């Protein structure tokens, strides 16, 4: 079970890292980097879906 929690934490961290990139663009470089938002948003959706699939698979 400990490994399951570690893997879930890893997947959540990966999603949070993408969300952080989006946040940084919005806060700091919106007008220079706004074109990156669509790709990053799709990546964030994929990573969140991975988290949800993992939770479902493991019964969490």
The first five atom37 places (N, CA, C, CB, O) and aatype in JSON, in Angstrom:
{
  "aatype": [20, 20, 20, 20, 20, 20, 20, 20, 20, 20, 20, 20, 20, 20, 20, 20, 20, 20, 20, 20, 20, 20, 20, 20, 20, 20, 20, 20, 20, 20, 20, 20, 20, 20, 20, 20, 20, 20, 20, 20, 20, 20, 20, 20, 20, 20, 20, 20, 20, 20, 20, 20, 20, 20, 20, 20, 20, 20, 20, 20],
  "atom_mask": [
    [1, 1, 1, 1, 1],
    [1, 1, 1, 1, 1],
    [1, 1, 1, 1, 1],
    [1, 1, 1, 1, 1],
    [1, 1, 1, 1, 1],
    [1, 1, 1, 1, 1],
    [1, 1, 1, 1, 1],
    [1, 1, 1, 1, 1],
    [1, 1, 1, 1, 1],
    [1, 1, 1, 1, 1],
    [1, 1, 1, 1, 1],
    [1, 1, 1, 1, 1],
    [1, 1, 1, 1, 1],
    [1, 1, 1, 1, 1],
    [1, 1, 1, 1, 1],
    [1, 1, 1, 1, 1],
    [1, 1, 1, 1, 1],
    [1, 1, 1, 1, 1],
    [1, 1, 1, 1, 1],
    [1, 1, 1, 1, 1],
    [1, 1, 1, 1, 1],
    [1, 1, 1, 1, 1],
    [1, 1, 1, 1, 1],
    [1, 1, 1, 1, 1],
    [1, 1, 1, 1, 1],
    [1, 1, 1, 1, 1],
    [1, 1, 1, 1, 1],
    [1, 1, 1, 1, 1],
    [1, 1, 1, 1, 1],
    [1, 1, 1, 1, 1],
    [1, 1, 1, 1, 1],
    [1, 1, 1, 1, 1],
    [1, 1, 1, 1, 1],
    [1, 1, 1, 1, 1],
    [1, 1, 1, 1, 1],
    [1, 1, 1, 1, 1],
    [1, 1, 1, 1, 1],
    [1, 1, 1, 1, 1],
    [1, 1, 1, 1, 1],
    [1, 1, 1, 1, 1],
    [1, 1, 1, 1, 1],
    [1, 1, 1, 1, 1],
    [1, 1, 1, 1, 1],
    [1, 1, 1, 1, 1],
    [1, 1, 1, 1, 1],
    [1, 1, 1, 1, 1],
    [1, 1, 1, 1, 1],
    [1, 1, 1, 1, 1],
    [1, 1, 1, 1, 1],
    [1, 1, 1, 1, 1],
    [1, 1, 1, 1, 1],
    [1, 1, 1, 1, 1],
    [1, 1, 1, 1, 1],
    [1, 1, 1, 1, 1],
    [1, 1, 1, 1, 1],
    [1, 1, 1, 1, 1],
    [1, 1, 1, 1, 1],
    [1, 1, 1, 1, 1],
    [1, 1, 1, 1, 1],
    [1, 1, 1, 1, 1]
  ],
  "atom_positions": [
    [[0.83, -1.2, 0.0], [0.0, 0.0, 0.0], [0.87, 1.26, 0.0], [-0.94, 0.0, 1.21], [0.49, 2.27, -0.59]],
    [[2.0, 1.19, 0.65], [2.89, 2.35, 0.71], [3.36, 2.74, -0.68], [4.08, 2.05, 1.61], [3.46, 3.92, -1.0]],
    [[3.65, 1.75, -1.51], [4.08, 2.02, -2.89], [2.95, 2.67, -3.68], [4.53, 0.71, -3.57], [3.2, 3.54, -4.52]],
    [[1.73, 2.26, -3.42], [0.58, 2.86, -4.09], [0.48, 4.34, -3.76], [-0.72, 2.13, -3.7], [0.27, 5.17, -4.64]],
    [[0.64, 4.67, -2.5], [0.57, 6.07, -2.08], [1.71, 6.88, -2.7], [0.63, 6.18, -0.55], [1.51, 8.03, -3.09]],
    [[2.88, 6.28, -2.79], [4.02, 6.97, -3.42], [3.76, 7.23, -4.89], [5.3, 6.14, -3.25], [4.05, 8.31, -5.41]],
    [[3.21, 6.23, -5.57], [2.92, 6.39, -6.99], [1.85, 7.45, -7.22], [2.48, 5.05, -7.61], [1.95, 8.26, -8.14]],
    [[0.83, 7.45, -6.37], [-0.22, 8.47, -6.47], [0.35, 9.86, -6.23], [-1.35, 8.18, -5.46], [0.01, 10.8, -6.95]],
    [[1.21, 9.99, -5.25], [1.85, 11.28, -4.97], [2.69, 11.73, -6.16], [2.72, 11.18, -3.69], [2.72, 12.91, -6.5]],
    [[3.38, 10.79, -6.78], [4.21, 11.11, -7.95], [3.35, 11.62, -9.1], [5.01, 9.87, -8.4], [3.68, 12.62, -9.73]],
    [[2.25, 10.94, -9.37], [1.35, 11.34, -10.45], [0.75, 12.71, -10.17], [0.24, 10.31, -10.64], [0.63, 13.54, -11.08]],
    [[0.36, 12.95, -8.93], [-0.2, 14.25, -8.56], [0.85, 15.35, -8.69], [-0.75, 14.21, -7.12], [0.54, 16.45, -9.15]],
    [[2.06, 15.06, -8.29], [3.14, 16.05, -8.41], [3.38, 16.41, -9.86], [4.43, 15.51, -7.78], [3.57, 17.59, -10.18]],
    [[3.37, 15.42, -10.73], [3.57, 15.68, -12.15], [2.48, 16.59, -12.7], [3.61, 14.37, -12.94], [2.76, 17.5, -13.49]],
    [[1.24, 16.36, -12.31], [0.14, 17.23, -12.74], [0.33, 18.63, -12.17], [-1.22, 16.66, -12.3], [0.1, 19.62, -12.87]],
    [[0.73, 18.72, -10.93], [0.93, 20.02, -10.29], [2.05, 20.81, -10.96], [1.24, 19.84, -8.81], [1.99, 22.04, -11.02]],
    [[3.06, 20.12, -11.44], [4.15, 20.8, -12.13], [3.67, 21.47, -13.42], [5.28, 19.81, -12.45], [4.07, 22.59, -13.73]],
    [[2.8, 20.8, -14.15], [2.25, 21.39, -15.36], [1.35, 22.58, -14.99], [1.44, 20.33, -16.19], [1.4, 23.63, -15.63]],
    [[0.54, 22.4, -13.95], [-0.31, 23.5, -13.49], [0.52, 24.69, -13.07], [-1.2, 23.04, -12.32], [0.13, 25.84, -13.29]],
    [[1.66, 24.44, -12.47], [2.56, 25.51, -12.06], [3.12, 26.26, -13.27], [3.71, 24.94, -11.21], [3.26, 27.48, -13.24]],
    [[3.43, 25.52, -14.32], [3.9, 26.17, -15.56], [2.83, 27.1, -16.11], [4.29, 25.11, -16.62], [3.13, 28.23, -16.53]],
    [[1.59, 26.63, -16.11], [0.48, 27.45, -16.58], [0.35, 28.69, -15.72], [-0.85, 26.66, -16.58], [0.2, 29.8, -16.23]],
    [[0.42, 28.51, -14.42], [0.32, 29.63, -13.49], [1.42, 30.66, -13.74], [0.39, 29.13, -12.04], [1.15, 31.86, -13.77]],
    [[2.63, 30.19, -13.93], [3.75, 31.1, -14.17], [3.54, 31.92, -15.43], [5.06, 30.32, -14.27], [3.83, 33.12, -15.46]],
    [[3.04, 31.28, -16.48], [2.78, 32.03, -17.71], [1.71, 33.09, -17.47], [2.35, 31.07, -18.85], [1.88, 34.25, -17.85]],
    [[0.63, 32.69, -16.83], [-0.47, 33.64, -16.58], [0.0, 34.8, -15.72], [-1.65, 32.93, -15.91], [-0.37, 35.95, -15.96]],
    [[0.8, 34.51, -14.72], [1.24, 35.55, -13.79], [2.37, 36.43, -14.35], [1.7, 34.92, -12.51], [2.42, 37.62, -14.06]],
    [[3.26, 35.84, -15.14], [4.5, 36.56, -15.48], [4.7, 36.87, -16.96], [5.65, 35.76, -15.01], [5.21, 37.94, -17.29]],
    [[4.32, 35.97, -17.84], [4.7, 36.14, -19.25], [3.54, 35.91, -20.2], [5.84, 35.21, -19.59], [3.74, 35.41, -21.31]],
    [[2.35, 36.25, -19.79], [1.15, 35.95, -20.59], [1.29, 36.4, -22.03], [-0.06, 36.59, -19.96], [1.04, 35.62, -22.95]],
    [[1.67, 37.65, -22.24], [1.67, 38.19, -23.59], [2.81, 37.65, -24.45], [1.75, 39.7, -23.54], [2.76, 37.77, -25.67]],
    [[3.82, 37.08, -23.85], [4.9, 36.47, -24.62], [4.66, 34.97, -24.86], [6.24, 36.67, -23.92], [5.06, 34.43, -25.89]],
    [[4.01, 34.32, -23.9], [3.94, 32.86, -23.94], [2.52, 32.29, -23.99], [4.63, 32.3, -22.74], [2.33, 31.09, -23.78]],
    [[1.53, 33.12, -24.25], [0.15, 32.64, -24.24], [-0.08, 31.47, -25.2], [-0.8, 33.77, -24.59], [-0.96, 30.64, -24.97]],
    [[0.69, 31.4, -26.28], [0.5, 30.33, -27.25], [0.85, 28.95, -26.68], [1.34, 30.59, -28.48], [0.45, 27.94, -27.25]],
    [[1.56, 28.9, -25.58], [1.91, 27.63, -24.93], [0.77, 27.08, -24.09], [3.14, 27.82, -24.06], [0.78, 25.91, -23.71]],
    [[-0.22, 27.91, -23.8], [-1.27, 27.52, -22.86], [-2.13, 26.36, -23.36], [-2.15, 28.7, -22.58], [-2.51, 25.49, -22.58]],
    [[-2.45, 26.34, -24.64], [-3.28, 25.25, -25.17], [-2.6, 23.89, -25.0], [-3.6, 25.49, -26.65], [-3.21, 22.93, -24.54]],
    [[-1.33, 23.82, -25.37], [-0.59, 22.57, -25.23], [-0.44, 22.15, -23.77], [0.8, 22.7, -25.88], [-0.63, 20.99, -23.42]],
    [[-0.11, 23.12, -22.93], [0.04, 22.81, -21.5], [-1.29, 22.39, -20.89], [0.6, 24.03, -20.75], [-1.33, 21.51, -20.03]],
    [[-2.37, 23.01, -21.32], [-3.69, 22.64, -20.8], [-4.03, 21.2, -21.17], [-4.77, 23.58, -21.34], [-4.55, 20.46, -20.34]],
    [[-3.73, 20.8, -22.39], [-3.98, 19.42, -22.81], [-3.11, 18.45, -22.0], [-3.7, 19.25, -24.31], [-3.57, 17.37, -21.62]],
    [[-1.87, 18.83, -21.75], [-0.98, 17.99, -20.94], [-1.51, 17.86, -19.52], [0.45, 18.58, -20.93], [-1.46, 16.78, -18.94]],
    [[-2.0, 18.95, -18.97], [-2.56, 18.91, -17.61], [-3.78, 18.0, -17.55], [-2.94, 20.33, -17.15], [-3.93, 17.22, -16.61]],
    [[-4.63, 18.08, -18.55], [-5.81, 17.21, -18.59], [-5.37, 15.74, -18.62], [-6.69, 17.53, -19.83], [-5.92, 14.92, -17.87]],
    [[-4.4, 15.4, -19.45], [-3.9, 14.02, -19.53], [-3.36, 13.55, -18.18], [-2.81, 13.91, -20.6], [-3.63, 12.43, -17.76]],
    [[-2.6, 14.41, -17.53], [-2.01, 14.02, -16.25], [-3.08, 13.86, -15.16], [-0.97, 15.05, -15.8], [-2.99, 12.97, -14.32]],
    [[-4.08, 14.72, -15.18], [-5.18, 14.58, -14.22], [-5.97, 13.3, -14.49], [-6.12, 15.81, -14.28], [-6.4, 12.62, -13.56]],
    [[-6.15, 12.97, -15.75], [-6.83, 11.74, -16.1], [-6.03, 10.52, -15.64], [-7.06, 11.67, -17.61], [-6.6, 9.52, -15.21]],
    [[-4.7, 10.61, -15.71], [-3.85, 9.52, -15.21], [-4.05, 9.33, -13.71], [-2.36, 9.8, -15.52], [-4.14, 8.2, -13.22]],
    [[-4.12, 10.44, -12.99], [-4.34, 10.37, -11.54], [-5.67, 9.69, -11.26], [-4.32, 11.79, -10.9], [-5.74, 8.77, -10.44]],
    [[-6.71, 10.12, -11.94], [-8.05, 9.54, -11.7], [-8.1, 8.07, -12.09], [-9.1, 10.32, -12.49], [-8.71, 7.26, -11.38]],
    [[-7.47, 7.71, -13.19], [-7.44, 6.3, -13.61], [-6.69, 5.44, -12.59], [-6.78, 6.16, -15.0], [-7.11, 4.33, -12.27]],
    [[-5.58, 5.96, -12.09], [-4.8, 5.24, -11.09], [-5.63, 5.04, -9.82], [-3.49, 5.99, -10.76], [-5.65, 3.95, -9.25]],
    [[-6.3, 6.08, -9.38], [-7.13, 5.98, -8.18], [-8.23, 4.94, -8.37], [-7.76, 7.35, -7.83], [-8.5, 4.15, -7.47]],
    [[-8.85, 4.95, -9.52], [-9.93, 3.99, -9.81], [-9.37, 2.57, -9.83], [-10.61, 4.32, -11.16], [-9.96, 1.65, -9.26]],
    [[-8.23, 2.4, -10.51], [-7.6, 1.09, -10.61], [-7.25, 0.52, -9.24], [-6.35, 1.17, -11.47], [-7.4, -0.68, -9.0]],
    [[-6.79, 1.38, -8.34], [-6.35, 0.95, -7.03], [-7.45, 1.02, -5.97], [-5.17, 1.78, -6.59], [-7.23, 0.68, -4.81]],
    [[-8.62, 1.47, -6.37], [-9.74, 1.54, -5.42], [-9.57, 2.63, -4.38], [-9.92, 0.23, -4.74], [-9.97, 2.46, -3.23]],
    [[-8.98, 3.73, -4.77], [-8.74, 4.85, -3.84], [-9.83, 5.91, -3.95], [-7.37, 5.48, -4.11], [-9.78, 6.91, -3.24]]
  ]
}
